[in-house]
Amino acid sequence: MQGKTAPIVRFSEFLGIGYFGDSKQHVIAPIFDLRGNAERGWAKVMETQQQKVPVFHAVFVEHPGKYEFLAYPVEMKPDQINYAIYRSFSSLNSLHKFKSSYGGRTYIKFGWHDLTKAQKFDVLAQYAVVDSVEFKNADEIKPGTLVDQIRKS
């Protein structure tokens, strides 16, 4: 991001995160308690995106005993609020499982708890493409970088 800094608001109203996919594609799914909340969350995060299929960059920041997930639009709009997806999780199990199987194309889809499903959640049809996924340790995040700003906002 060059020039004027874009205003960033962290969006963290989801409860957890689900991961699924195979060797060709992976889905990162922020999980909400209800479908309606997932739909409202999706609308809020996507309201500033101009593309039909938005493109996000995803970063996992690992700490001892926890991790943070961040996703932000690749194209930030300097004249308006940009929503970044953010959440901190207290267990590293999901991150390590996802990291060990990661490869291929990645998407973000918002989901919700659905006790009628074997995997216990379902996802919306809408999706965002992830341009790339980074796995970082907390000490690798430099002060003032975009990831640092999102973590502190």
Contact map, one row per residue, 1 for C-alpha under 8 A:
111010000000000000000000000000000000000000000000000000000000000000000000000100000000000000000000000000000000000000000000000000000000000000000000000000000
111110000000000000000000000000000000000000000000000000000000000000000000000000000000000000000000000000000000000000000000000000000000000000000000000000000
111110000000000000000000000000000000000000000000000000000000000000000000000000000000000000000000000000000000000000000000000000000000000000000000000000000
011111000000000000000000000000000000000000000000000000000000000000000000000001000000000000000000000000000000000000000000000000000000000000000000000000000
111111100000000000000000000000000000000000000000000000000000000000000000000001000000000000000000000000000000000000000000000000000000000000000000000000000
000111110000000000000000000000000000000000000000000000000000000000000000000111111100000000000000000000000000000000000000000000000000000000000000000000000
000011111000000000000000000000000000000000000000000000000000000000000000000001111100000000000000000000000000000000000000000000000000000000000000000000000
000001111100000000000000000000000000000000000000000000000000000000000000000000001111000000000000000000000000000000000000000000000000000000000000000001001
000000111110000000000000000000000000000000000000000000000000000000000000000000001111000000000000000000000000000000000000000000000000000000000000000001001
000000011111000000000000000000000000000000000000000000000000000000000000000000000011110000000000000000000000000000000000000000000000000000000000000001101
000000001111100000000000000000000000000000001000000000000000000000000000000000000011110000000000000000000000000000000000000000000000000000000000000000000
000000000111110000000000000000000000000000000000000000000000000000000000000000000000111000000000000000000000000000000000000000000000000000000000000000000
000000000011111000000000000000010000000010000000000000000000000000000000000000000000000000000000000000000000000000000000000000000000000000000000000000000
000000000001111110000000000001111000010000000000000000000000000000000000000000000000001000000000000000000000000000000000000000000000000000000000000000000
000000000000111110000000000001111000000000000000000000000000000000000000000000000000000000000000000000000000000000000000000000000000000000000000000000000
000000000000011111000000000001110000000000000000000000000000000000000000000000000000000010000000000000000000000000000000000000000000000000000000000000000
000000000000011111100000000111100000000000000000000000000000000000000000000000000000000000000000000000000000000000000000000000000000000000000000000000000
000000000000000111110000001111100000000000000000000000000000000000000000000000000000000000000000000000000000000000000000000000000000000000000000000000000
000000000000000011111000011110000000000000000000000000000000000000000000000000000000000000000100010000000000000000000000000000000000000000000000000000000
000000000000000001111100011100000000000000000000000000000000000000000000000000000000000000000000000000000000000000000000000000000000000000000000000000000
000000000000000000111111111000000000000000000000000000000000000000000000000000000000000000000000000000000000000000000000000000000000000000000000000000000
000000000000000000011111110000000000000000000000000000000000000000000000000000000000000000000000000000000000000000000000000000000000000000000000000000000
000000000000000000001111110000000000000000000000000000000000000000000000000000000000000000000000000011110000000000000000000000000000000000000000000000000
000000000000000000001111110000000000000000000000000000000000000000000000000000000000000000000000000000111000000000000000000000000000000000000000000000000
000000000000000000001111111000000000000000000000000000000000000000000000000000000000000000000000000000111110000000000000000000000000000000000000000000000
000000000000000000111111111100000000000000000000000000000000000000000000000000000000000000000000000001111110000000000000000000000000000000000000000000000
000000000000000001111000111110000000000000000000000000000000000000000000000000000000000000000000000000000111100000000000000000000000000000000000000000000
000000000000000011110000011111000000000000000000000000000000000000000000000000000000000000000000000000000111100000000000000000000000000000000000000000000
000000000000000011100000001111100000000000000000000000000000000000000000000000000000000000000000000000000001111000000000001000000000000000000000000000000
000000000000011111000000000111110000000000000000000000000000000000000000000000000000000000000000000000000001111100000000000000000000000000000000000000000
000000000000011111000000000011111000010000000000000000000000000000000000000000000000000000000000000000000000011110000000100000000000000000000000000000000
000000000000111100000000000001111110110000000000000000000000000000000000000000000000000000000000000000000000011110000000000000000000000000000000000000000
000000000000011000000000000000111110110000000000000000000000000000000000000000000000000000000000000000000000000110000000000000000000000000000000000000000
000000000000000000000000000000011111110000000000000000000000000000000000000000000000000000000000000000000000000110000000000000000000000000000000000000000
000000000000000000000000000000011111111000000000000000000000000000000000000000000000000000000000000000000000001110000000000000000000000000000000000000000
000000000000000000000000000000000111111100000000000000000000000000000000000000000000000000000000000000000000000000000000000000000000000000000000000000000
000000000000000000000000000000011111111110000000000000000000000000000000000000000000000000000000000000000000000000000000000000000000000000000000000000000
000000000000010000000000000000111111111111000000000000000000000000000000000000000000000000000000000000000000011100000000000100000000000000000000000000000
000000000000000000000000000000000011111111100000000000000000000000000000000000000000000000000000000000000000010000000000000100000000000000000000000000000
000000000000000000000000000000000001111111110000000000000000000000000000000000000000000000000000000000000000000000000000000000000000000000000000000000000
000000000000100000000000000000000000111111111000000000000000000000000000000000000000000000000000000000000000000000000000000000000000000000000000000000000
000000000000000000000000000000000000011111111100000000000000000000000000000000000000000000000000000000000000010000000000000000000000000000000000000000000
000000000000000000000000000000000000001111111110000000000000000000000000000000000000000000000000000000000000000000000000000000000000000000000000000000000
000000000000000000000000000000000000000111111110000000000000000000000000000000000010000000000000000000000000000000000000000000000000000000000000000000000
000000000010000000000000000000000000000011111111000000000000000000000000000000000111100000000000000000000000000000000000000000000000000000000000000000000
000000000000000000000000000000000000000001111111100001000000000000000000000000000010000000000000000000000000000000000000000000000000000000000000000000000
000000000000000000000000000000000000000000111111100000000000000000000000000000000000000000000000000000000000000000000000000000000000000000000000000000000
000000000000000000000000000000000000000000001111110000000000000000000000000010011110000000000000000000000000000000000000000000000000000000000000000000000
000000000000000000000000000000000000000000000111111001000000000000000000100000000000000000000000000000000000000000000000000000000000000000000000000000000
000000000000000000000000000000000000000000000001111101000000000000000000000000000000000000000000000000000000000000000000000000000000000000000000000000000
000000000000000000000000000000000000000000000000111111000000000000000000000000000000000000000000000000000000000000000000000000000000000000000000000000000
000000000000000000000000000000000000000000000000011111000000000000000000000000000000000000000000000000000000000000000000000000000000000000000000000000000
000000000000000000000000000000000000000000000000001111100000000000000000000000000000000000000000000000000000000000000000000000111000000000000000000000000
000000000000000000000000000000000000000000000100111111110000000000000000100000000000000000000000000000000000000000000000000000111000000000000000000000000
000000000000000000000000000000000000000000000000000011111000000000000000111000000000000000000000000000000000000000000000000000011110000000000000000000000
000000000000000000000000000000000000000000000000000001111100000000000011110000000000000000000000000000000000000000000000000000011110000000000000000000000
000000000000000000000000000000000000000000000000000000111110000000000011110000000000000000000000000000000000000000000000000000000111100000000000000000000
000000000000000000000000000000000000000000000000000000011111000000001111000000000000000000000000000000000000000000000000000000000111110000000000000000000
000000000000000000000000000000000000000000000000000000001111100000001110000000000000000000000000000000000000000000000000000000000000111100000000001000000
000000000000000000000000000000000000000000000000000000000111110000111100000000000000000000000000000000000000000000000000000000000000111100000000000000000
000000000000000000000000000000000000000000000000000000000011111000111000000000000000000000000000000000000000000000000000000000000000001111000000000000000
000000000000000000000000000000000000000000000000000000000001111101110000000000000000000000010000000000000000000000000000000000000000001111000000000000000
000000000000000000000000000000000000000000000000000000000000111111100000000000000000000000000000000000000000000000000000000000000000000011000000000000000
000000000000000000000000000000000000000000000000000000000000011111100000000000000000000000000000000000000000000000000000000000000000000000000000000000000
000000000000000000000000000000000000000000000000000000000000001111100000000000000000000001110000000000000000000000000000000000000000000000000000000000000
000000000000000000000000000000000000000000000000000000000000011111110000000000000000000111110000000000000000000000000000000000000000000000000000000000000
000000000000000000000000000000000000000000000000000000000001111111111000000000000000000111110010000000000000000000000000000000000000000000000000000000000
000000000000000000000000000000000000000000000000000000000001110001111100000000000000011110000000000000000000000000000000000000000000000000000000000000000
000000000000000000000000000000000000000000000000000000000111100000111110000000000000111100000000000000000000000000000000000000000000000000000000000000000
000000000000000000000000000000000000000000000000000000000111000000011111000000000001111000000000000000000000000000000000000000000000000000000000001001000
000000000000000000000000000000000000000000000000000000011110000000001111100000000001110000000000000000000000000000000000000000000000000000000000000000000
000000000000000000000000000000000000000000000000000000011100000000000111110000000011100000000000000000000000000000000000000000000000000000000000000000000
000000000000000000000000000000000000000000000000100001111000000000000011111100000111000000000000000000000000000000000000000000000000000000000000000000000
000000000000000000000000000000000000000000000000000000111000000000000001111100000000000000000000000000000000000000000000000000000010000000000000000000000
000000000000000000000000000000000000000000000000000000100000000000000000111110000000000000000000000000000000000000000000000000000000000000000000000000000
100001000000000000000000000000000000000000000000000000000000000000000000111111000100000000000000000000000000000000000000000000000000000000000000000000000
000001000000000000000000000000000000000000000001000000000000000000000000001111111100000000000000000000000000000000000000000000000000000000000000000000000
000111100000000000000000000000000000000000000000000000000000000000000000000111111000000000000000000000000000000000000000000000000000000000000000000000000
000001100000000000000000000000000000000000000000000000000000000000000000000011111000000000000000000000000000000000000000000000000000000000000000000000000
000001100000000000000000000000000000000000000001000000000000000000000000000011111100000000000000000000000000000000000000000000000000000000000000000000000
000001111000000000000000000000000000000000000001000000000000000000000000000011111110000000000000000000000000000000000000000000000000000000000000000000000
000001111000000000000000000000000000000000001001000000000000000000000000100110011111000000000000000000000000000000000000000000000000000000000000000000000
000000011110000000000000000000000000000000011101000000000000000000000001100000001111100000000000000000000000000000000000000000000000000000000000000000000
000000011110000000000000000000000000000000001000000000000000000000000111100000000111110000000000000000000000000000000000000000000000000000000000000001000
000000000111000000000000000000000000000000001000000000000000000000001111000000000011111000000000000000000000000000000000000000000000000000000000000000000
000000000111000000000000000000000000000000000000000000000000000000011110000000000001111100000000000000000000000000000000000000000000000000000000000001100
000000000001010000000000000000000000000000000000000000000000000000011100000000000000111110000000000000000000000000000000000000000000000000000000000000000
000000000000000000000000000000000000000000000000000000000000000001111000000000000000011111000000000000000000000000000000000000000000000000000000000000000
000000000000000100000000000000000000000000000000000000000000000001110000000000000000001111110000000000000000000000000000000000000000000000000000000000000
000000000000000000000000000000000000000000000000000000000000000011100000000000000000000111110000000000000000000000000000000000000000000000000000000000000
000000000000000000000000000000000000000000000000000000000000000011100000000000000000000011111100000000000000000000000000000000000000000000000000000000000
000000000000000000000000000000000000000000000000000000000000010011100000000000000000000011111111000000000000000000000000000000000000000000000000000000000
000000000000000000000000000000000000000000000000000000000000000000000000000000000000000000111111100000000000000000000000000000000000000000000000000000000
000000000000000000100000000000000000000000000000000000000000000000000000000000000000000000111111110000000000000000000000000000000000000000000000000000000
000000000000000000000000000000000000000000000000000000000000000000100000000000000000000000011111111000000000000000000000000000000000000000000000000000000
000000000000000000000000000000000000000000000000000000000000000000000000000000000000000000011111111100000000000000000000000000000000000000000000000000000
000000000000000000000000000000000000000000000000000000000000000000000000000000000000000000001111111110000000000000000000000000000000000000000000000000000
000000000000000000100000000000000000000000000000000000000000000000000000000000000000000000000111111111000000000000000000000000000000000000000000000000000
000000000000000000000000000000000000000000000000000000000000000000000000000000000000000000000011111111000000000000000000000000000000000000000000000000000
000000000000000000000000000000000000000000000000000000000000000000000000000000000000000000000001111111000000000000000000000000000000000000000000000000000
000000000000000000000010000000000000000000000000000000000000000000000000000000000000000000000000111111100000000000000000000000000000000000000000000000000
000000000000000000000010010000000000000000000000000000000000000000000000000000000000000000000000011111110000000000000000000000000000000000000000000000000
000000000000000000000011110000000000000000000000000000000000000000000000000000000000000000000000000011111000000000000000000000000000000000000000000000000
000000000000000000000011110000000000000000000000000000000000000000000000000000000000000000000000000001111100000000000000000000000000000000000000000000000
000000000000000000000001110000000000000000000000000000000000000000000000000000000000000000000000000000111110000000000000000000000100000000000000000000000
000000000000000000000000111100000000000000000000000000000000000000000000000000000000000000000000000000011111000000000000000000001111000000000000000000000
000000000000000000000000111100000000000000000000000000000000000000000000000000000000000000000000000000001111100000000000000000111100000000000000000000000
000000000000000000000000001111000000000000000000000000000000000000000000000000000000000000000000000000000111110000000000000000111100000000000000000000000
000000000000000000000000001111000000000000000000000000000000000000000000000000000000000000000000000000000011111000000000001111110000000000000000000000000
000000000000000000000000000011110000011001000000000000000000000000000000000000000000000000000000000000000001111100000000001101100000000000000000000000000
000000000000000000000000000011110010010000000000000000000000000000000000000000000000000000000000000000000000111110000000111100000000000000000000000000000
000000000000000000000000000001111110010000000000000000000000000000000000000000000000000000000000000000000000011111000000111000000000000000000000000000000
000000000000000000000000000000111110000000000000000000000000000000000000000000000000000000000000000000000000001111100001110000000000000000000000000000000
000000000000000000000000000000000000000000000000000000000000000000000000000000000000000000000000000000000000000111111001110000000000000000000000000000000
000000000000000000000000000000000000000000000000000000000000000000000000000000000000000000000000000000000000000011111101100000000000000000000000000000000
000000000000000000000000000000000000000000000000000000000000000000000000000000000000000000000000000000000000000001111101000000000000000000000000000000000
000000000000000000000000000000000000000000000000000000000000000000000000000000000000000000000000000000000000000001111111110000000000000000000000000000000
000000000000000000000000000000000000000000000000000000000000000000000000000000000000000000000000000000000000000000111111100000000000000000000000000000000
000000000000000000000000000000000000000000000000000000000000000000000000000000000000000000000000000000000000000000001111100000000000000000000000000000000
000000000000000000000000000000000000000000000000000000000000000000000000000000000000000000000000000000000000000011111111110000000000000000000000000000000
000000000000000000000000000000100000000000000000000000000000000000000000000000000000000000000000000000000000001111101111111000000000000000000000000000000
000000000000000000000000000000000000000000000000000000000000000000000000000000000000000000000000000000000000001111001001111100000000000000000000000000000
000000000000000000000000000010000000000000000000000000000000000000000000000000000000000000000000000000000000111100000000111110000000000000000000000000000
000000000000000000000000000000000000011000000000000000000000000000000000000000000000000000000000000000000000111000000000011111100000000000000000000000000
000000000000000000000000000000000000000000000000000000000000000000000000000000000000000000000000000000000000100000000000001111100000000000000000000000000
000000000000000000000000000000000000000000000000000000000000000000000000000000000000000000000000000000000000110000000000000111110000000000000000000000000
000000000000000000000000000000000000000000000000000011000000000000000000000000000000000000000000000000000011110000000000000111111000000000000000000000000
000000000000000000000000000000000000000000000000000011110000000000000000000000000000000000000000000000000011100000000000000001111100000000000000000000000
000000000000000000000000000000000000000000000000000011110000000000000000000000000000000000000000000000000111000000000000000000111110000000000000000000000
000000000000000000000000000000000000000000000000000000111100000000000000000000000000000000000000000000001111000000000000000000011111100000000000000000000
000000000000000000000000000000000000000000000000000000111100000000000000010000000000000000000000000000000100000000000000000000001111100000000000000000000
000000000000000000000000000000000000000000000000000000001100000000000000000000000000000000000000000000000100000000000000000000000111110000000000000000000
000000000000000000000000000000000000000000000000000000001111000000000000000000000000000000000000000000000000000000000000000000000111111000000000000000000
000000000000000000000000000000000000000000000000000000000111000000000000000000000000000000000000000000000000000000000000000000000001111100000000000000000
000000000000000000000000000000000000000000000000000000000011110000000000000000000000000000000000000000000000000000000000000000000000111110000000000000000
000000000000000000000000000000000000000000000000000000000011110000000000000000000000000000000000000000000000000000000000000000000000011111011000000000000
000000000000000000000000000000000000000000000000000000000000111000000000000000000000000000000000000000000000000000000000000000000000001111111000000000000
000000000000000000000000000000000000000000000000000000000000111000000000000000000000000000000000000000000000000000000000000000000000000111111000000000000
000000000000000000000000000000000000000000000000000000000000000000000000000000000000000000000000000000000000000000000000000000000000000011111100000000000
000000000000000000000000000000000000000000000000000000000000000000000000000000000000000000000000000000000000000000000000000000000000000111111100000000000
000000000000000000000000000000000000000000000000000000000000000000000000000000000000000000000000000000000000000000000000000000000000000111111110101100000
000000000000000000000000000000000000000000000000000000000000000000000000000000000000000000000000000000000000000000000000000000000000000000111111100100000
000000000000000000000000000000000000000000000000000000000000000000000000000000000000000000000000000000000000000000000000000000000000000000001111100100000
000000000000000000000000000000000000000000000000000000000000000000000000000000000000000000000000000000000000000000000000000000000000000000000111110110000
000000000000000000000000000000000000000000000000000000000000000000000000000000000000000000000000000000000000000000000000000000000000000000001111111110000
000000000000000000000000000000000000000000000000000000000000000000000000000000000000000000000000000000000000000000000000000000000000000000000001111111000
000000000000000000000000000000000000000000000000000000000010000000000100000000000000000000000000000000000000000000000000000000000000000000001000111111100
000000000000000000000000000000000000000000000000000000000000000000000000000000000000000000000000000000000000000000000000000000000000000000001111111111110
000000000000000000000000000000000000000000000000000000000000000000000000000000000000000000000000000000000000000000000000000000000000000000000001111111111
000000011100000000000000000000000000000000000000000000000000000000000100000000000001010000000000000000000000000000000000000000000000000000000000011111111
000000000100000000000000000000000000000000000000000000000000000000000000000000000000010000000000000000000000000000000000000000000000000000000000001111111
000000000000000000000000000000000000000000000000000000000000000000000000000000000000000000000000000000000000000000000000000000000000000000000000000111111
000000011100000000000000000000000000000000000000000000000000000000000000000000000000000000000000000000000000000000000000000000000000000000000000000011111
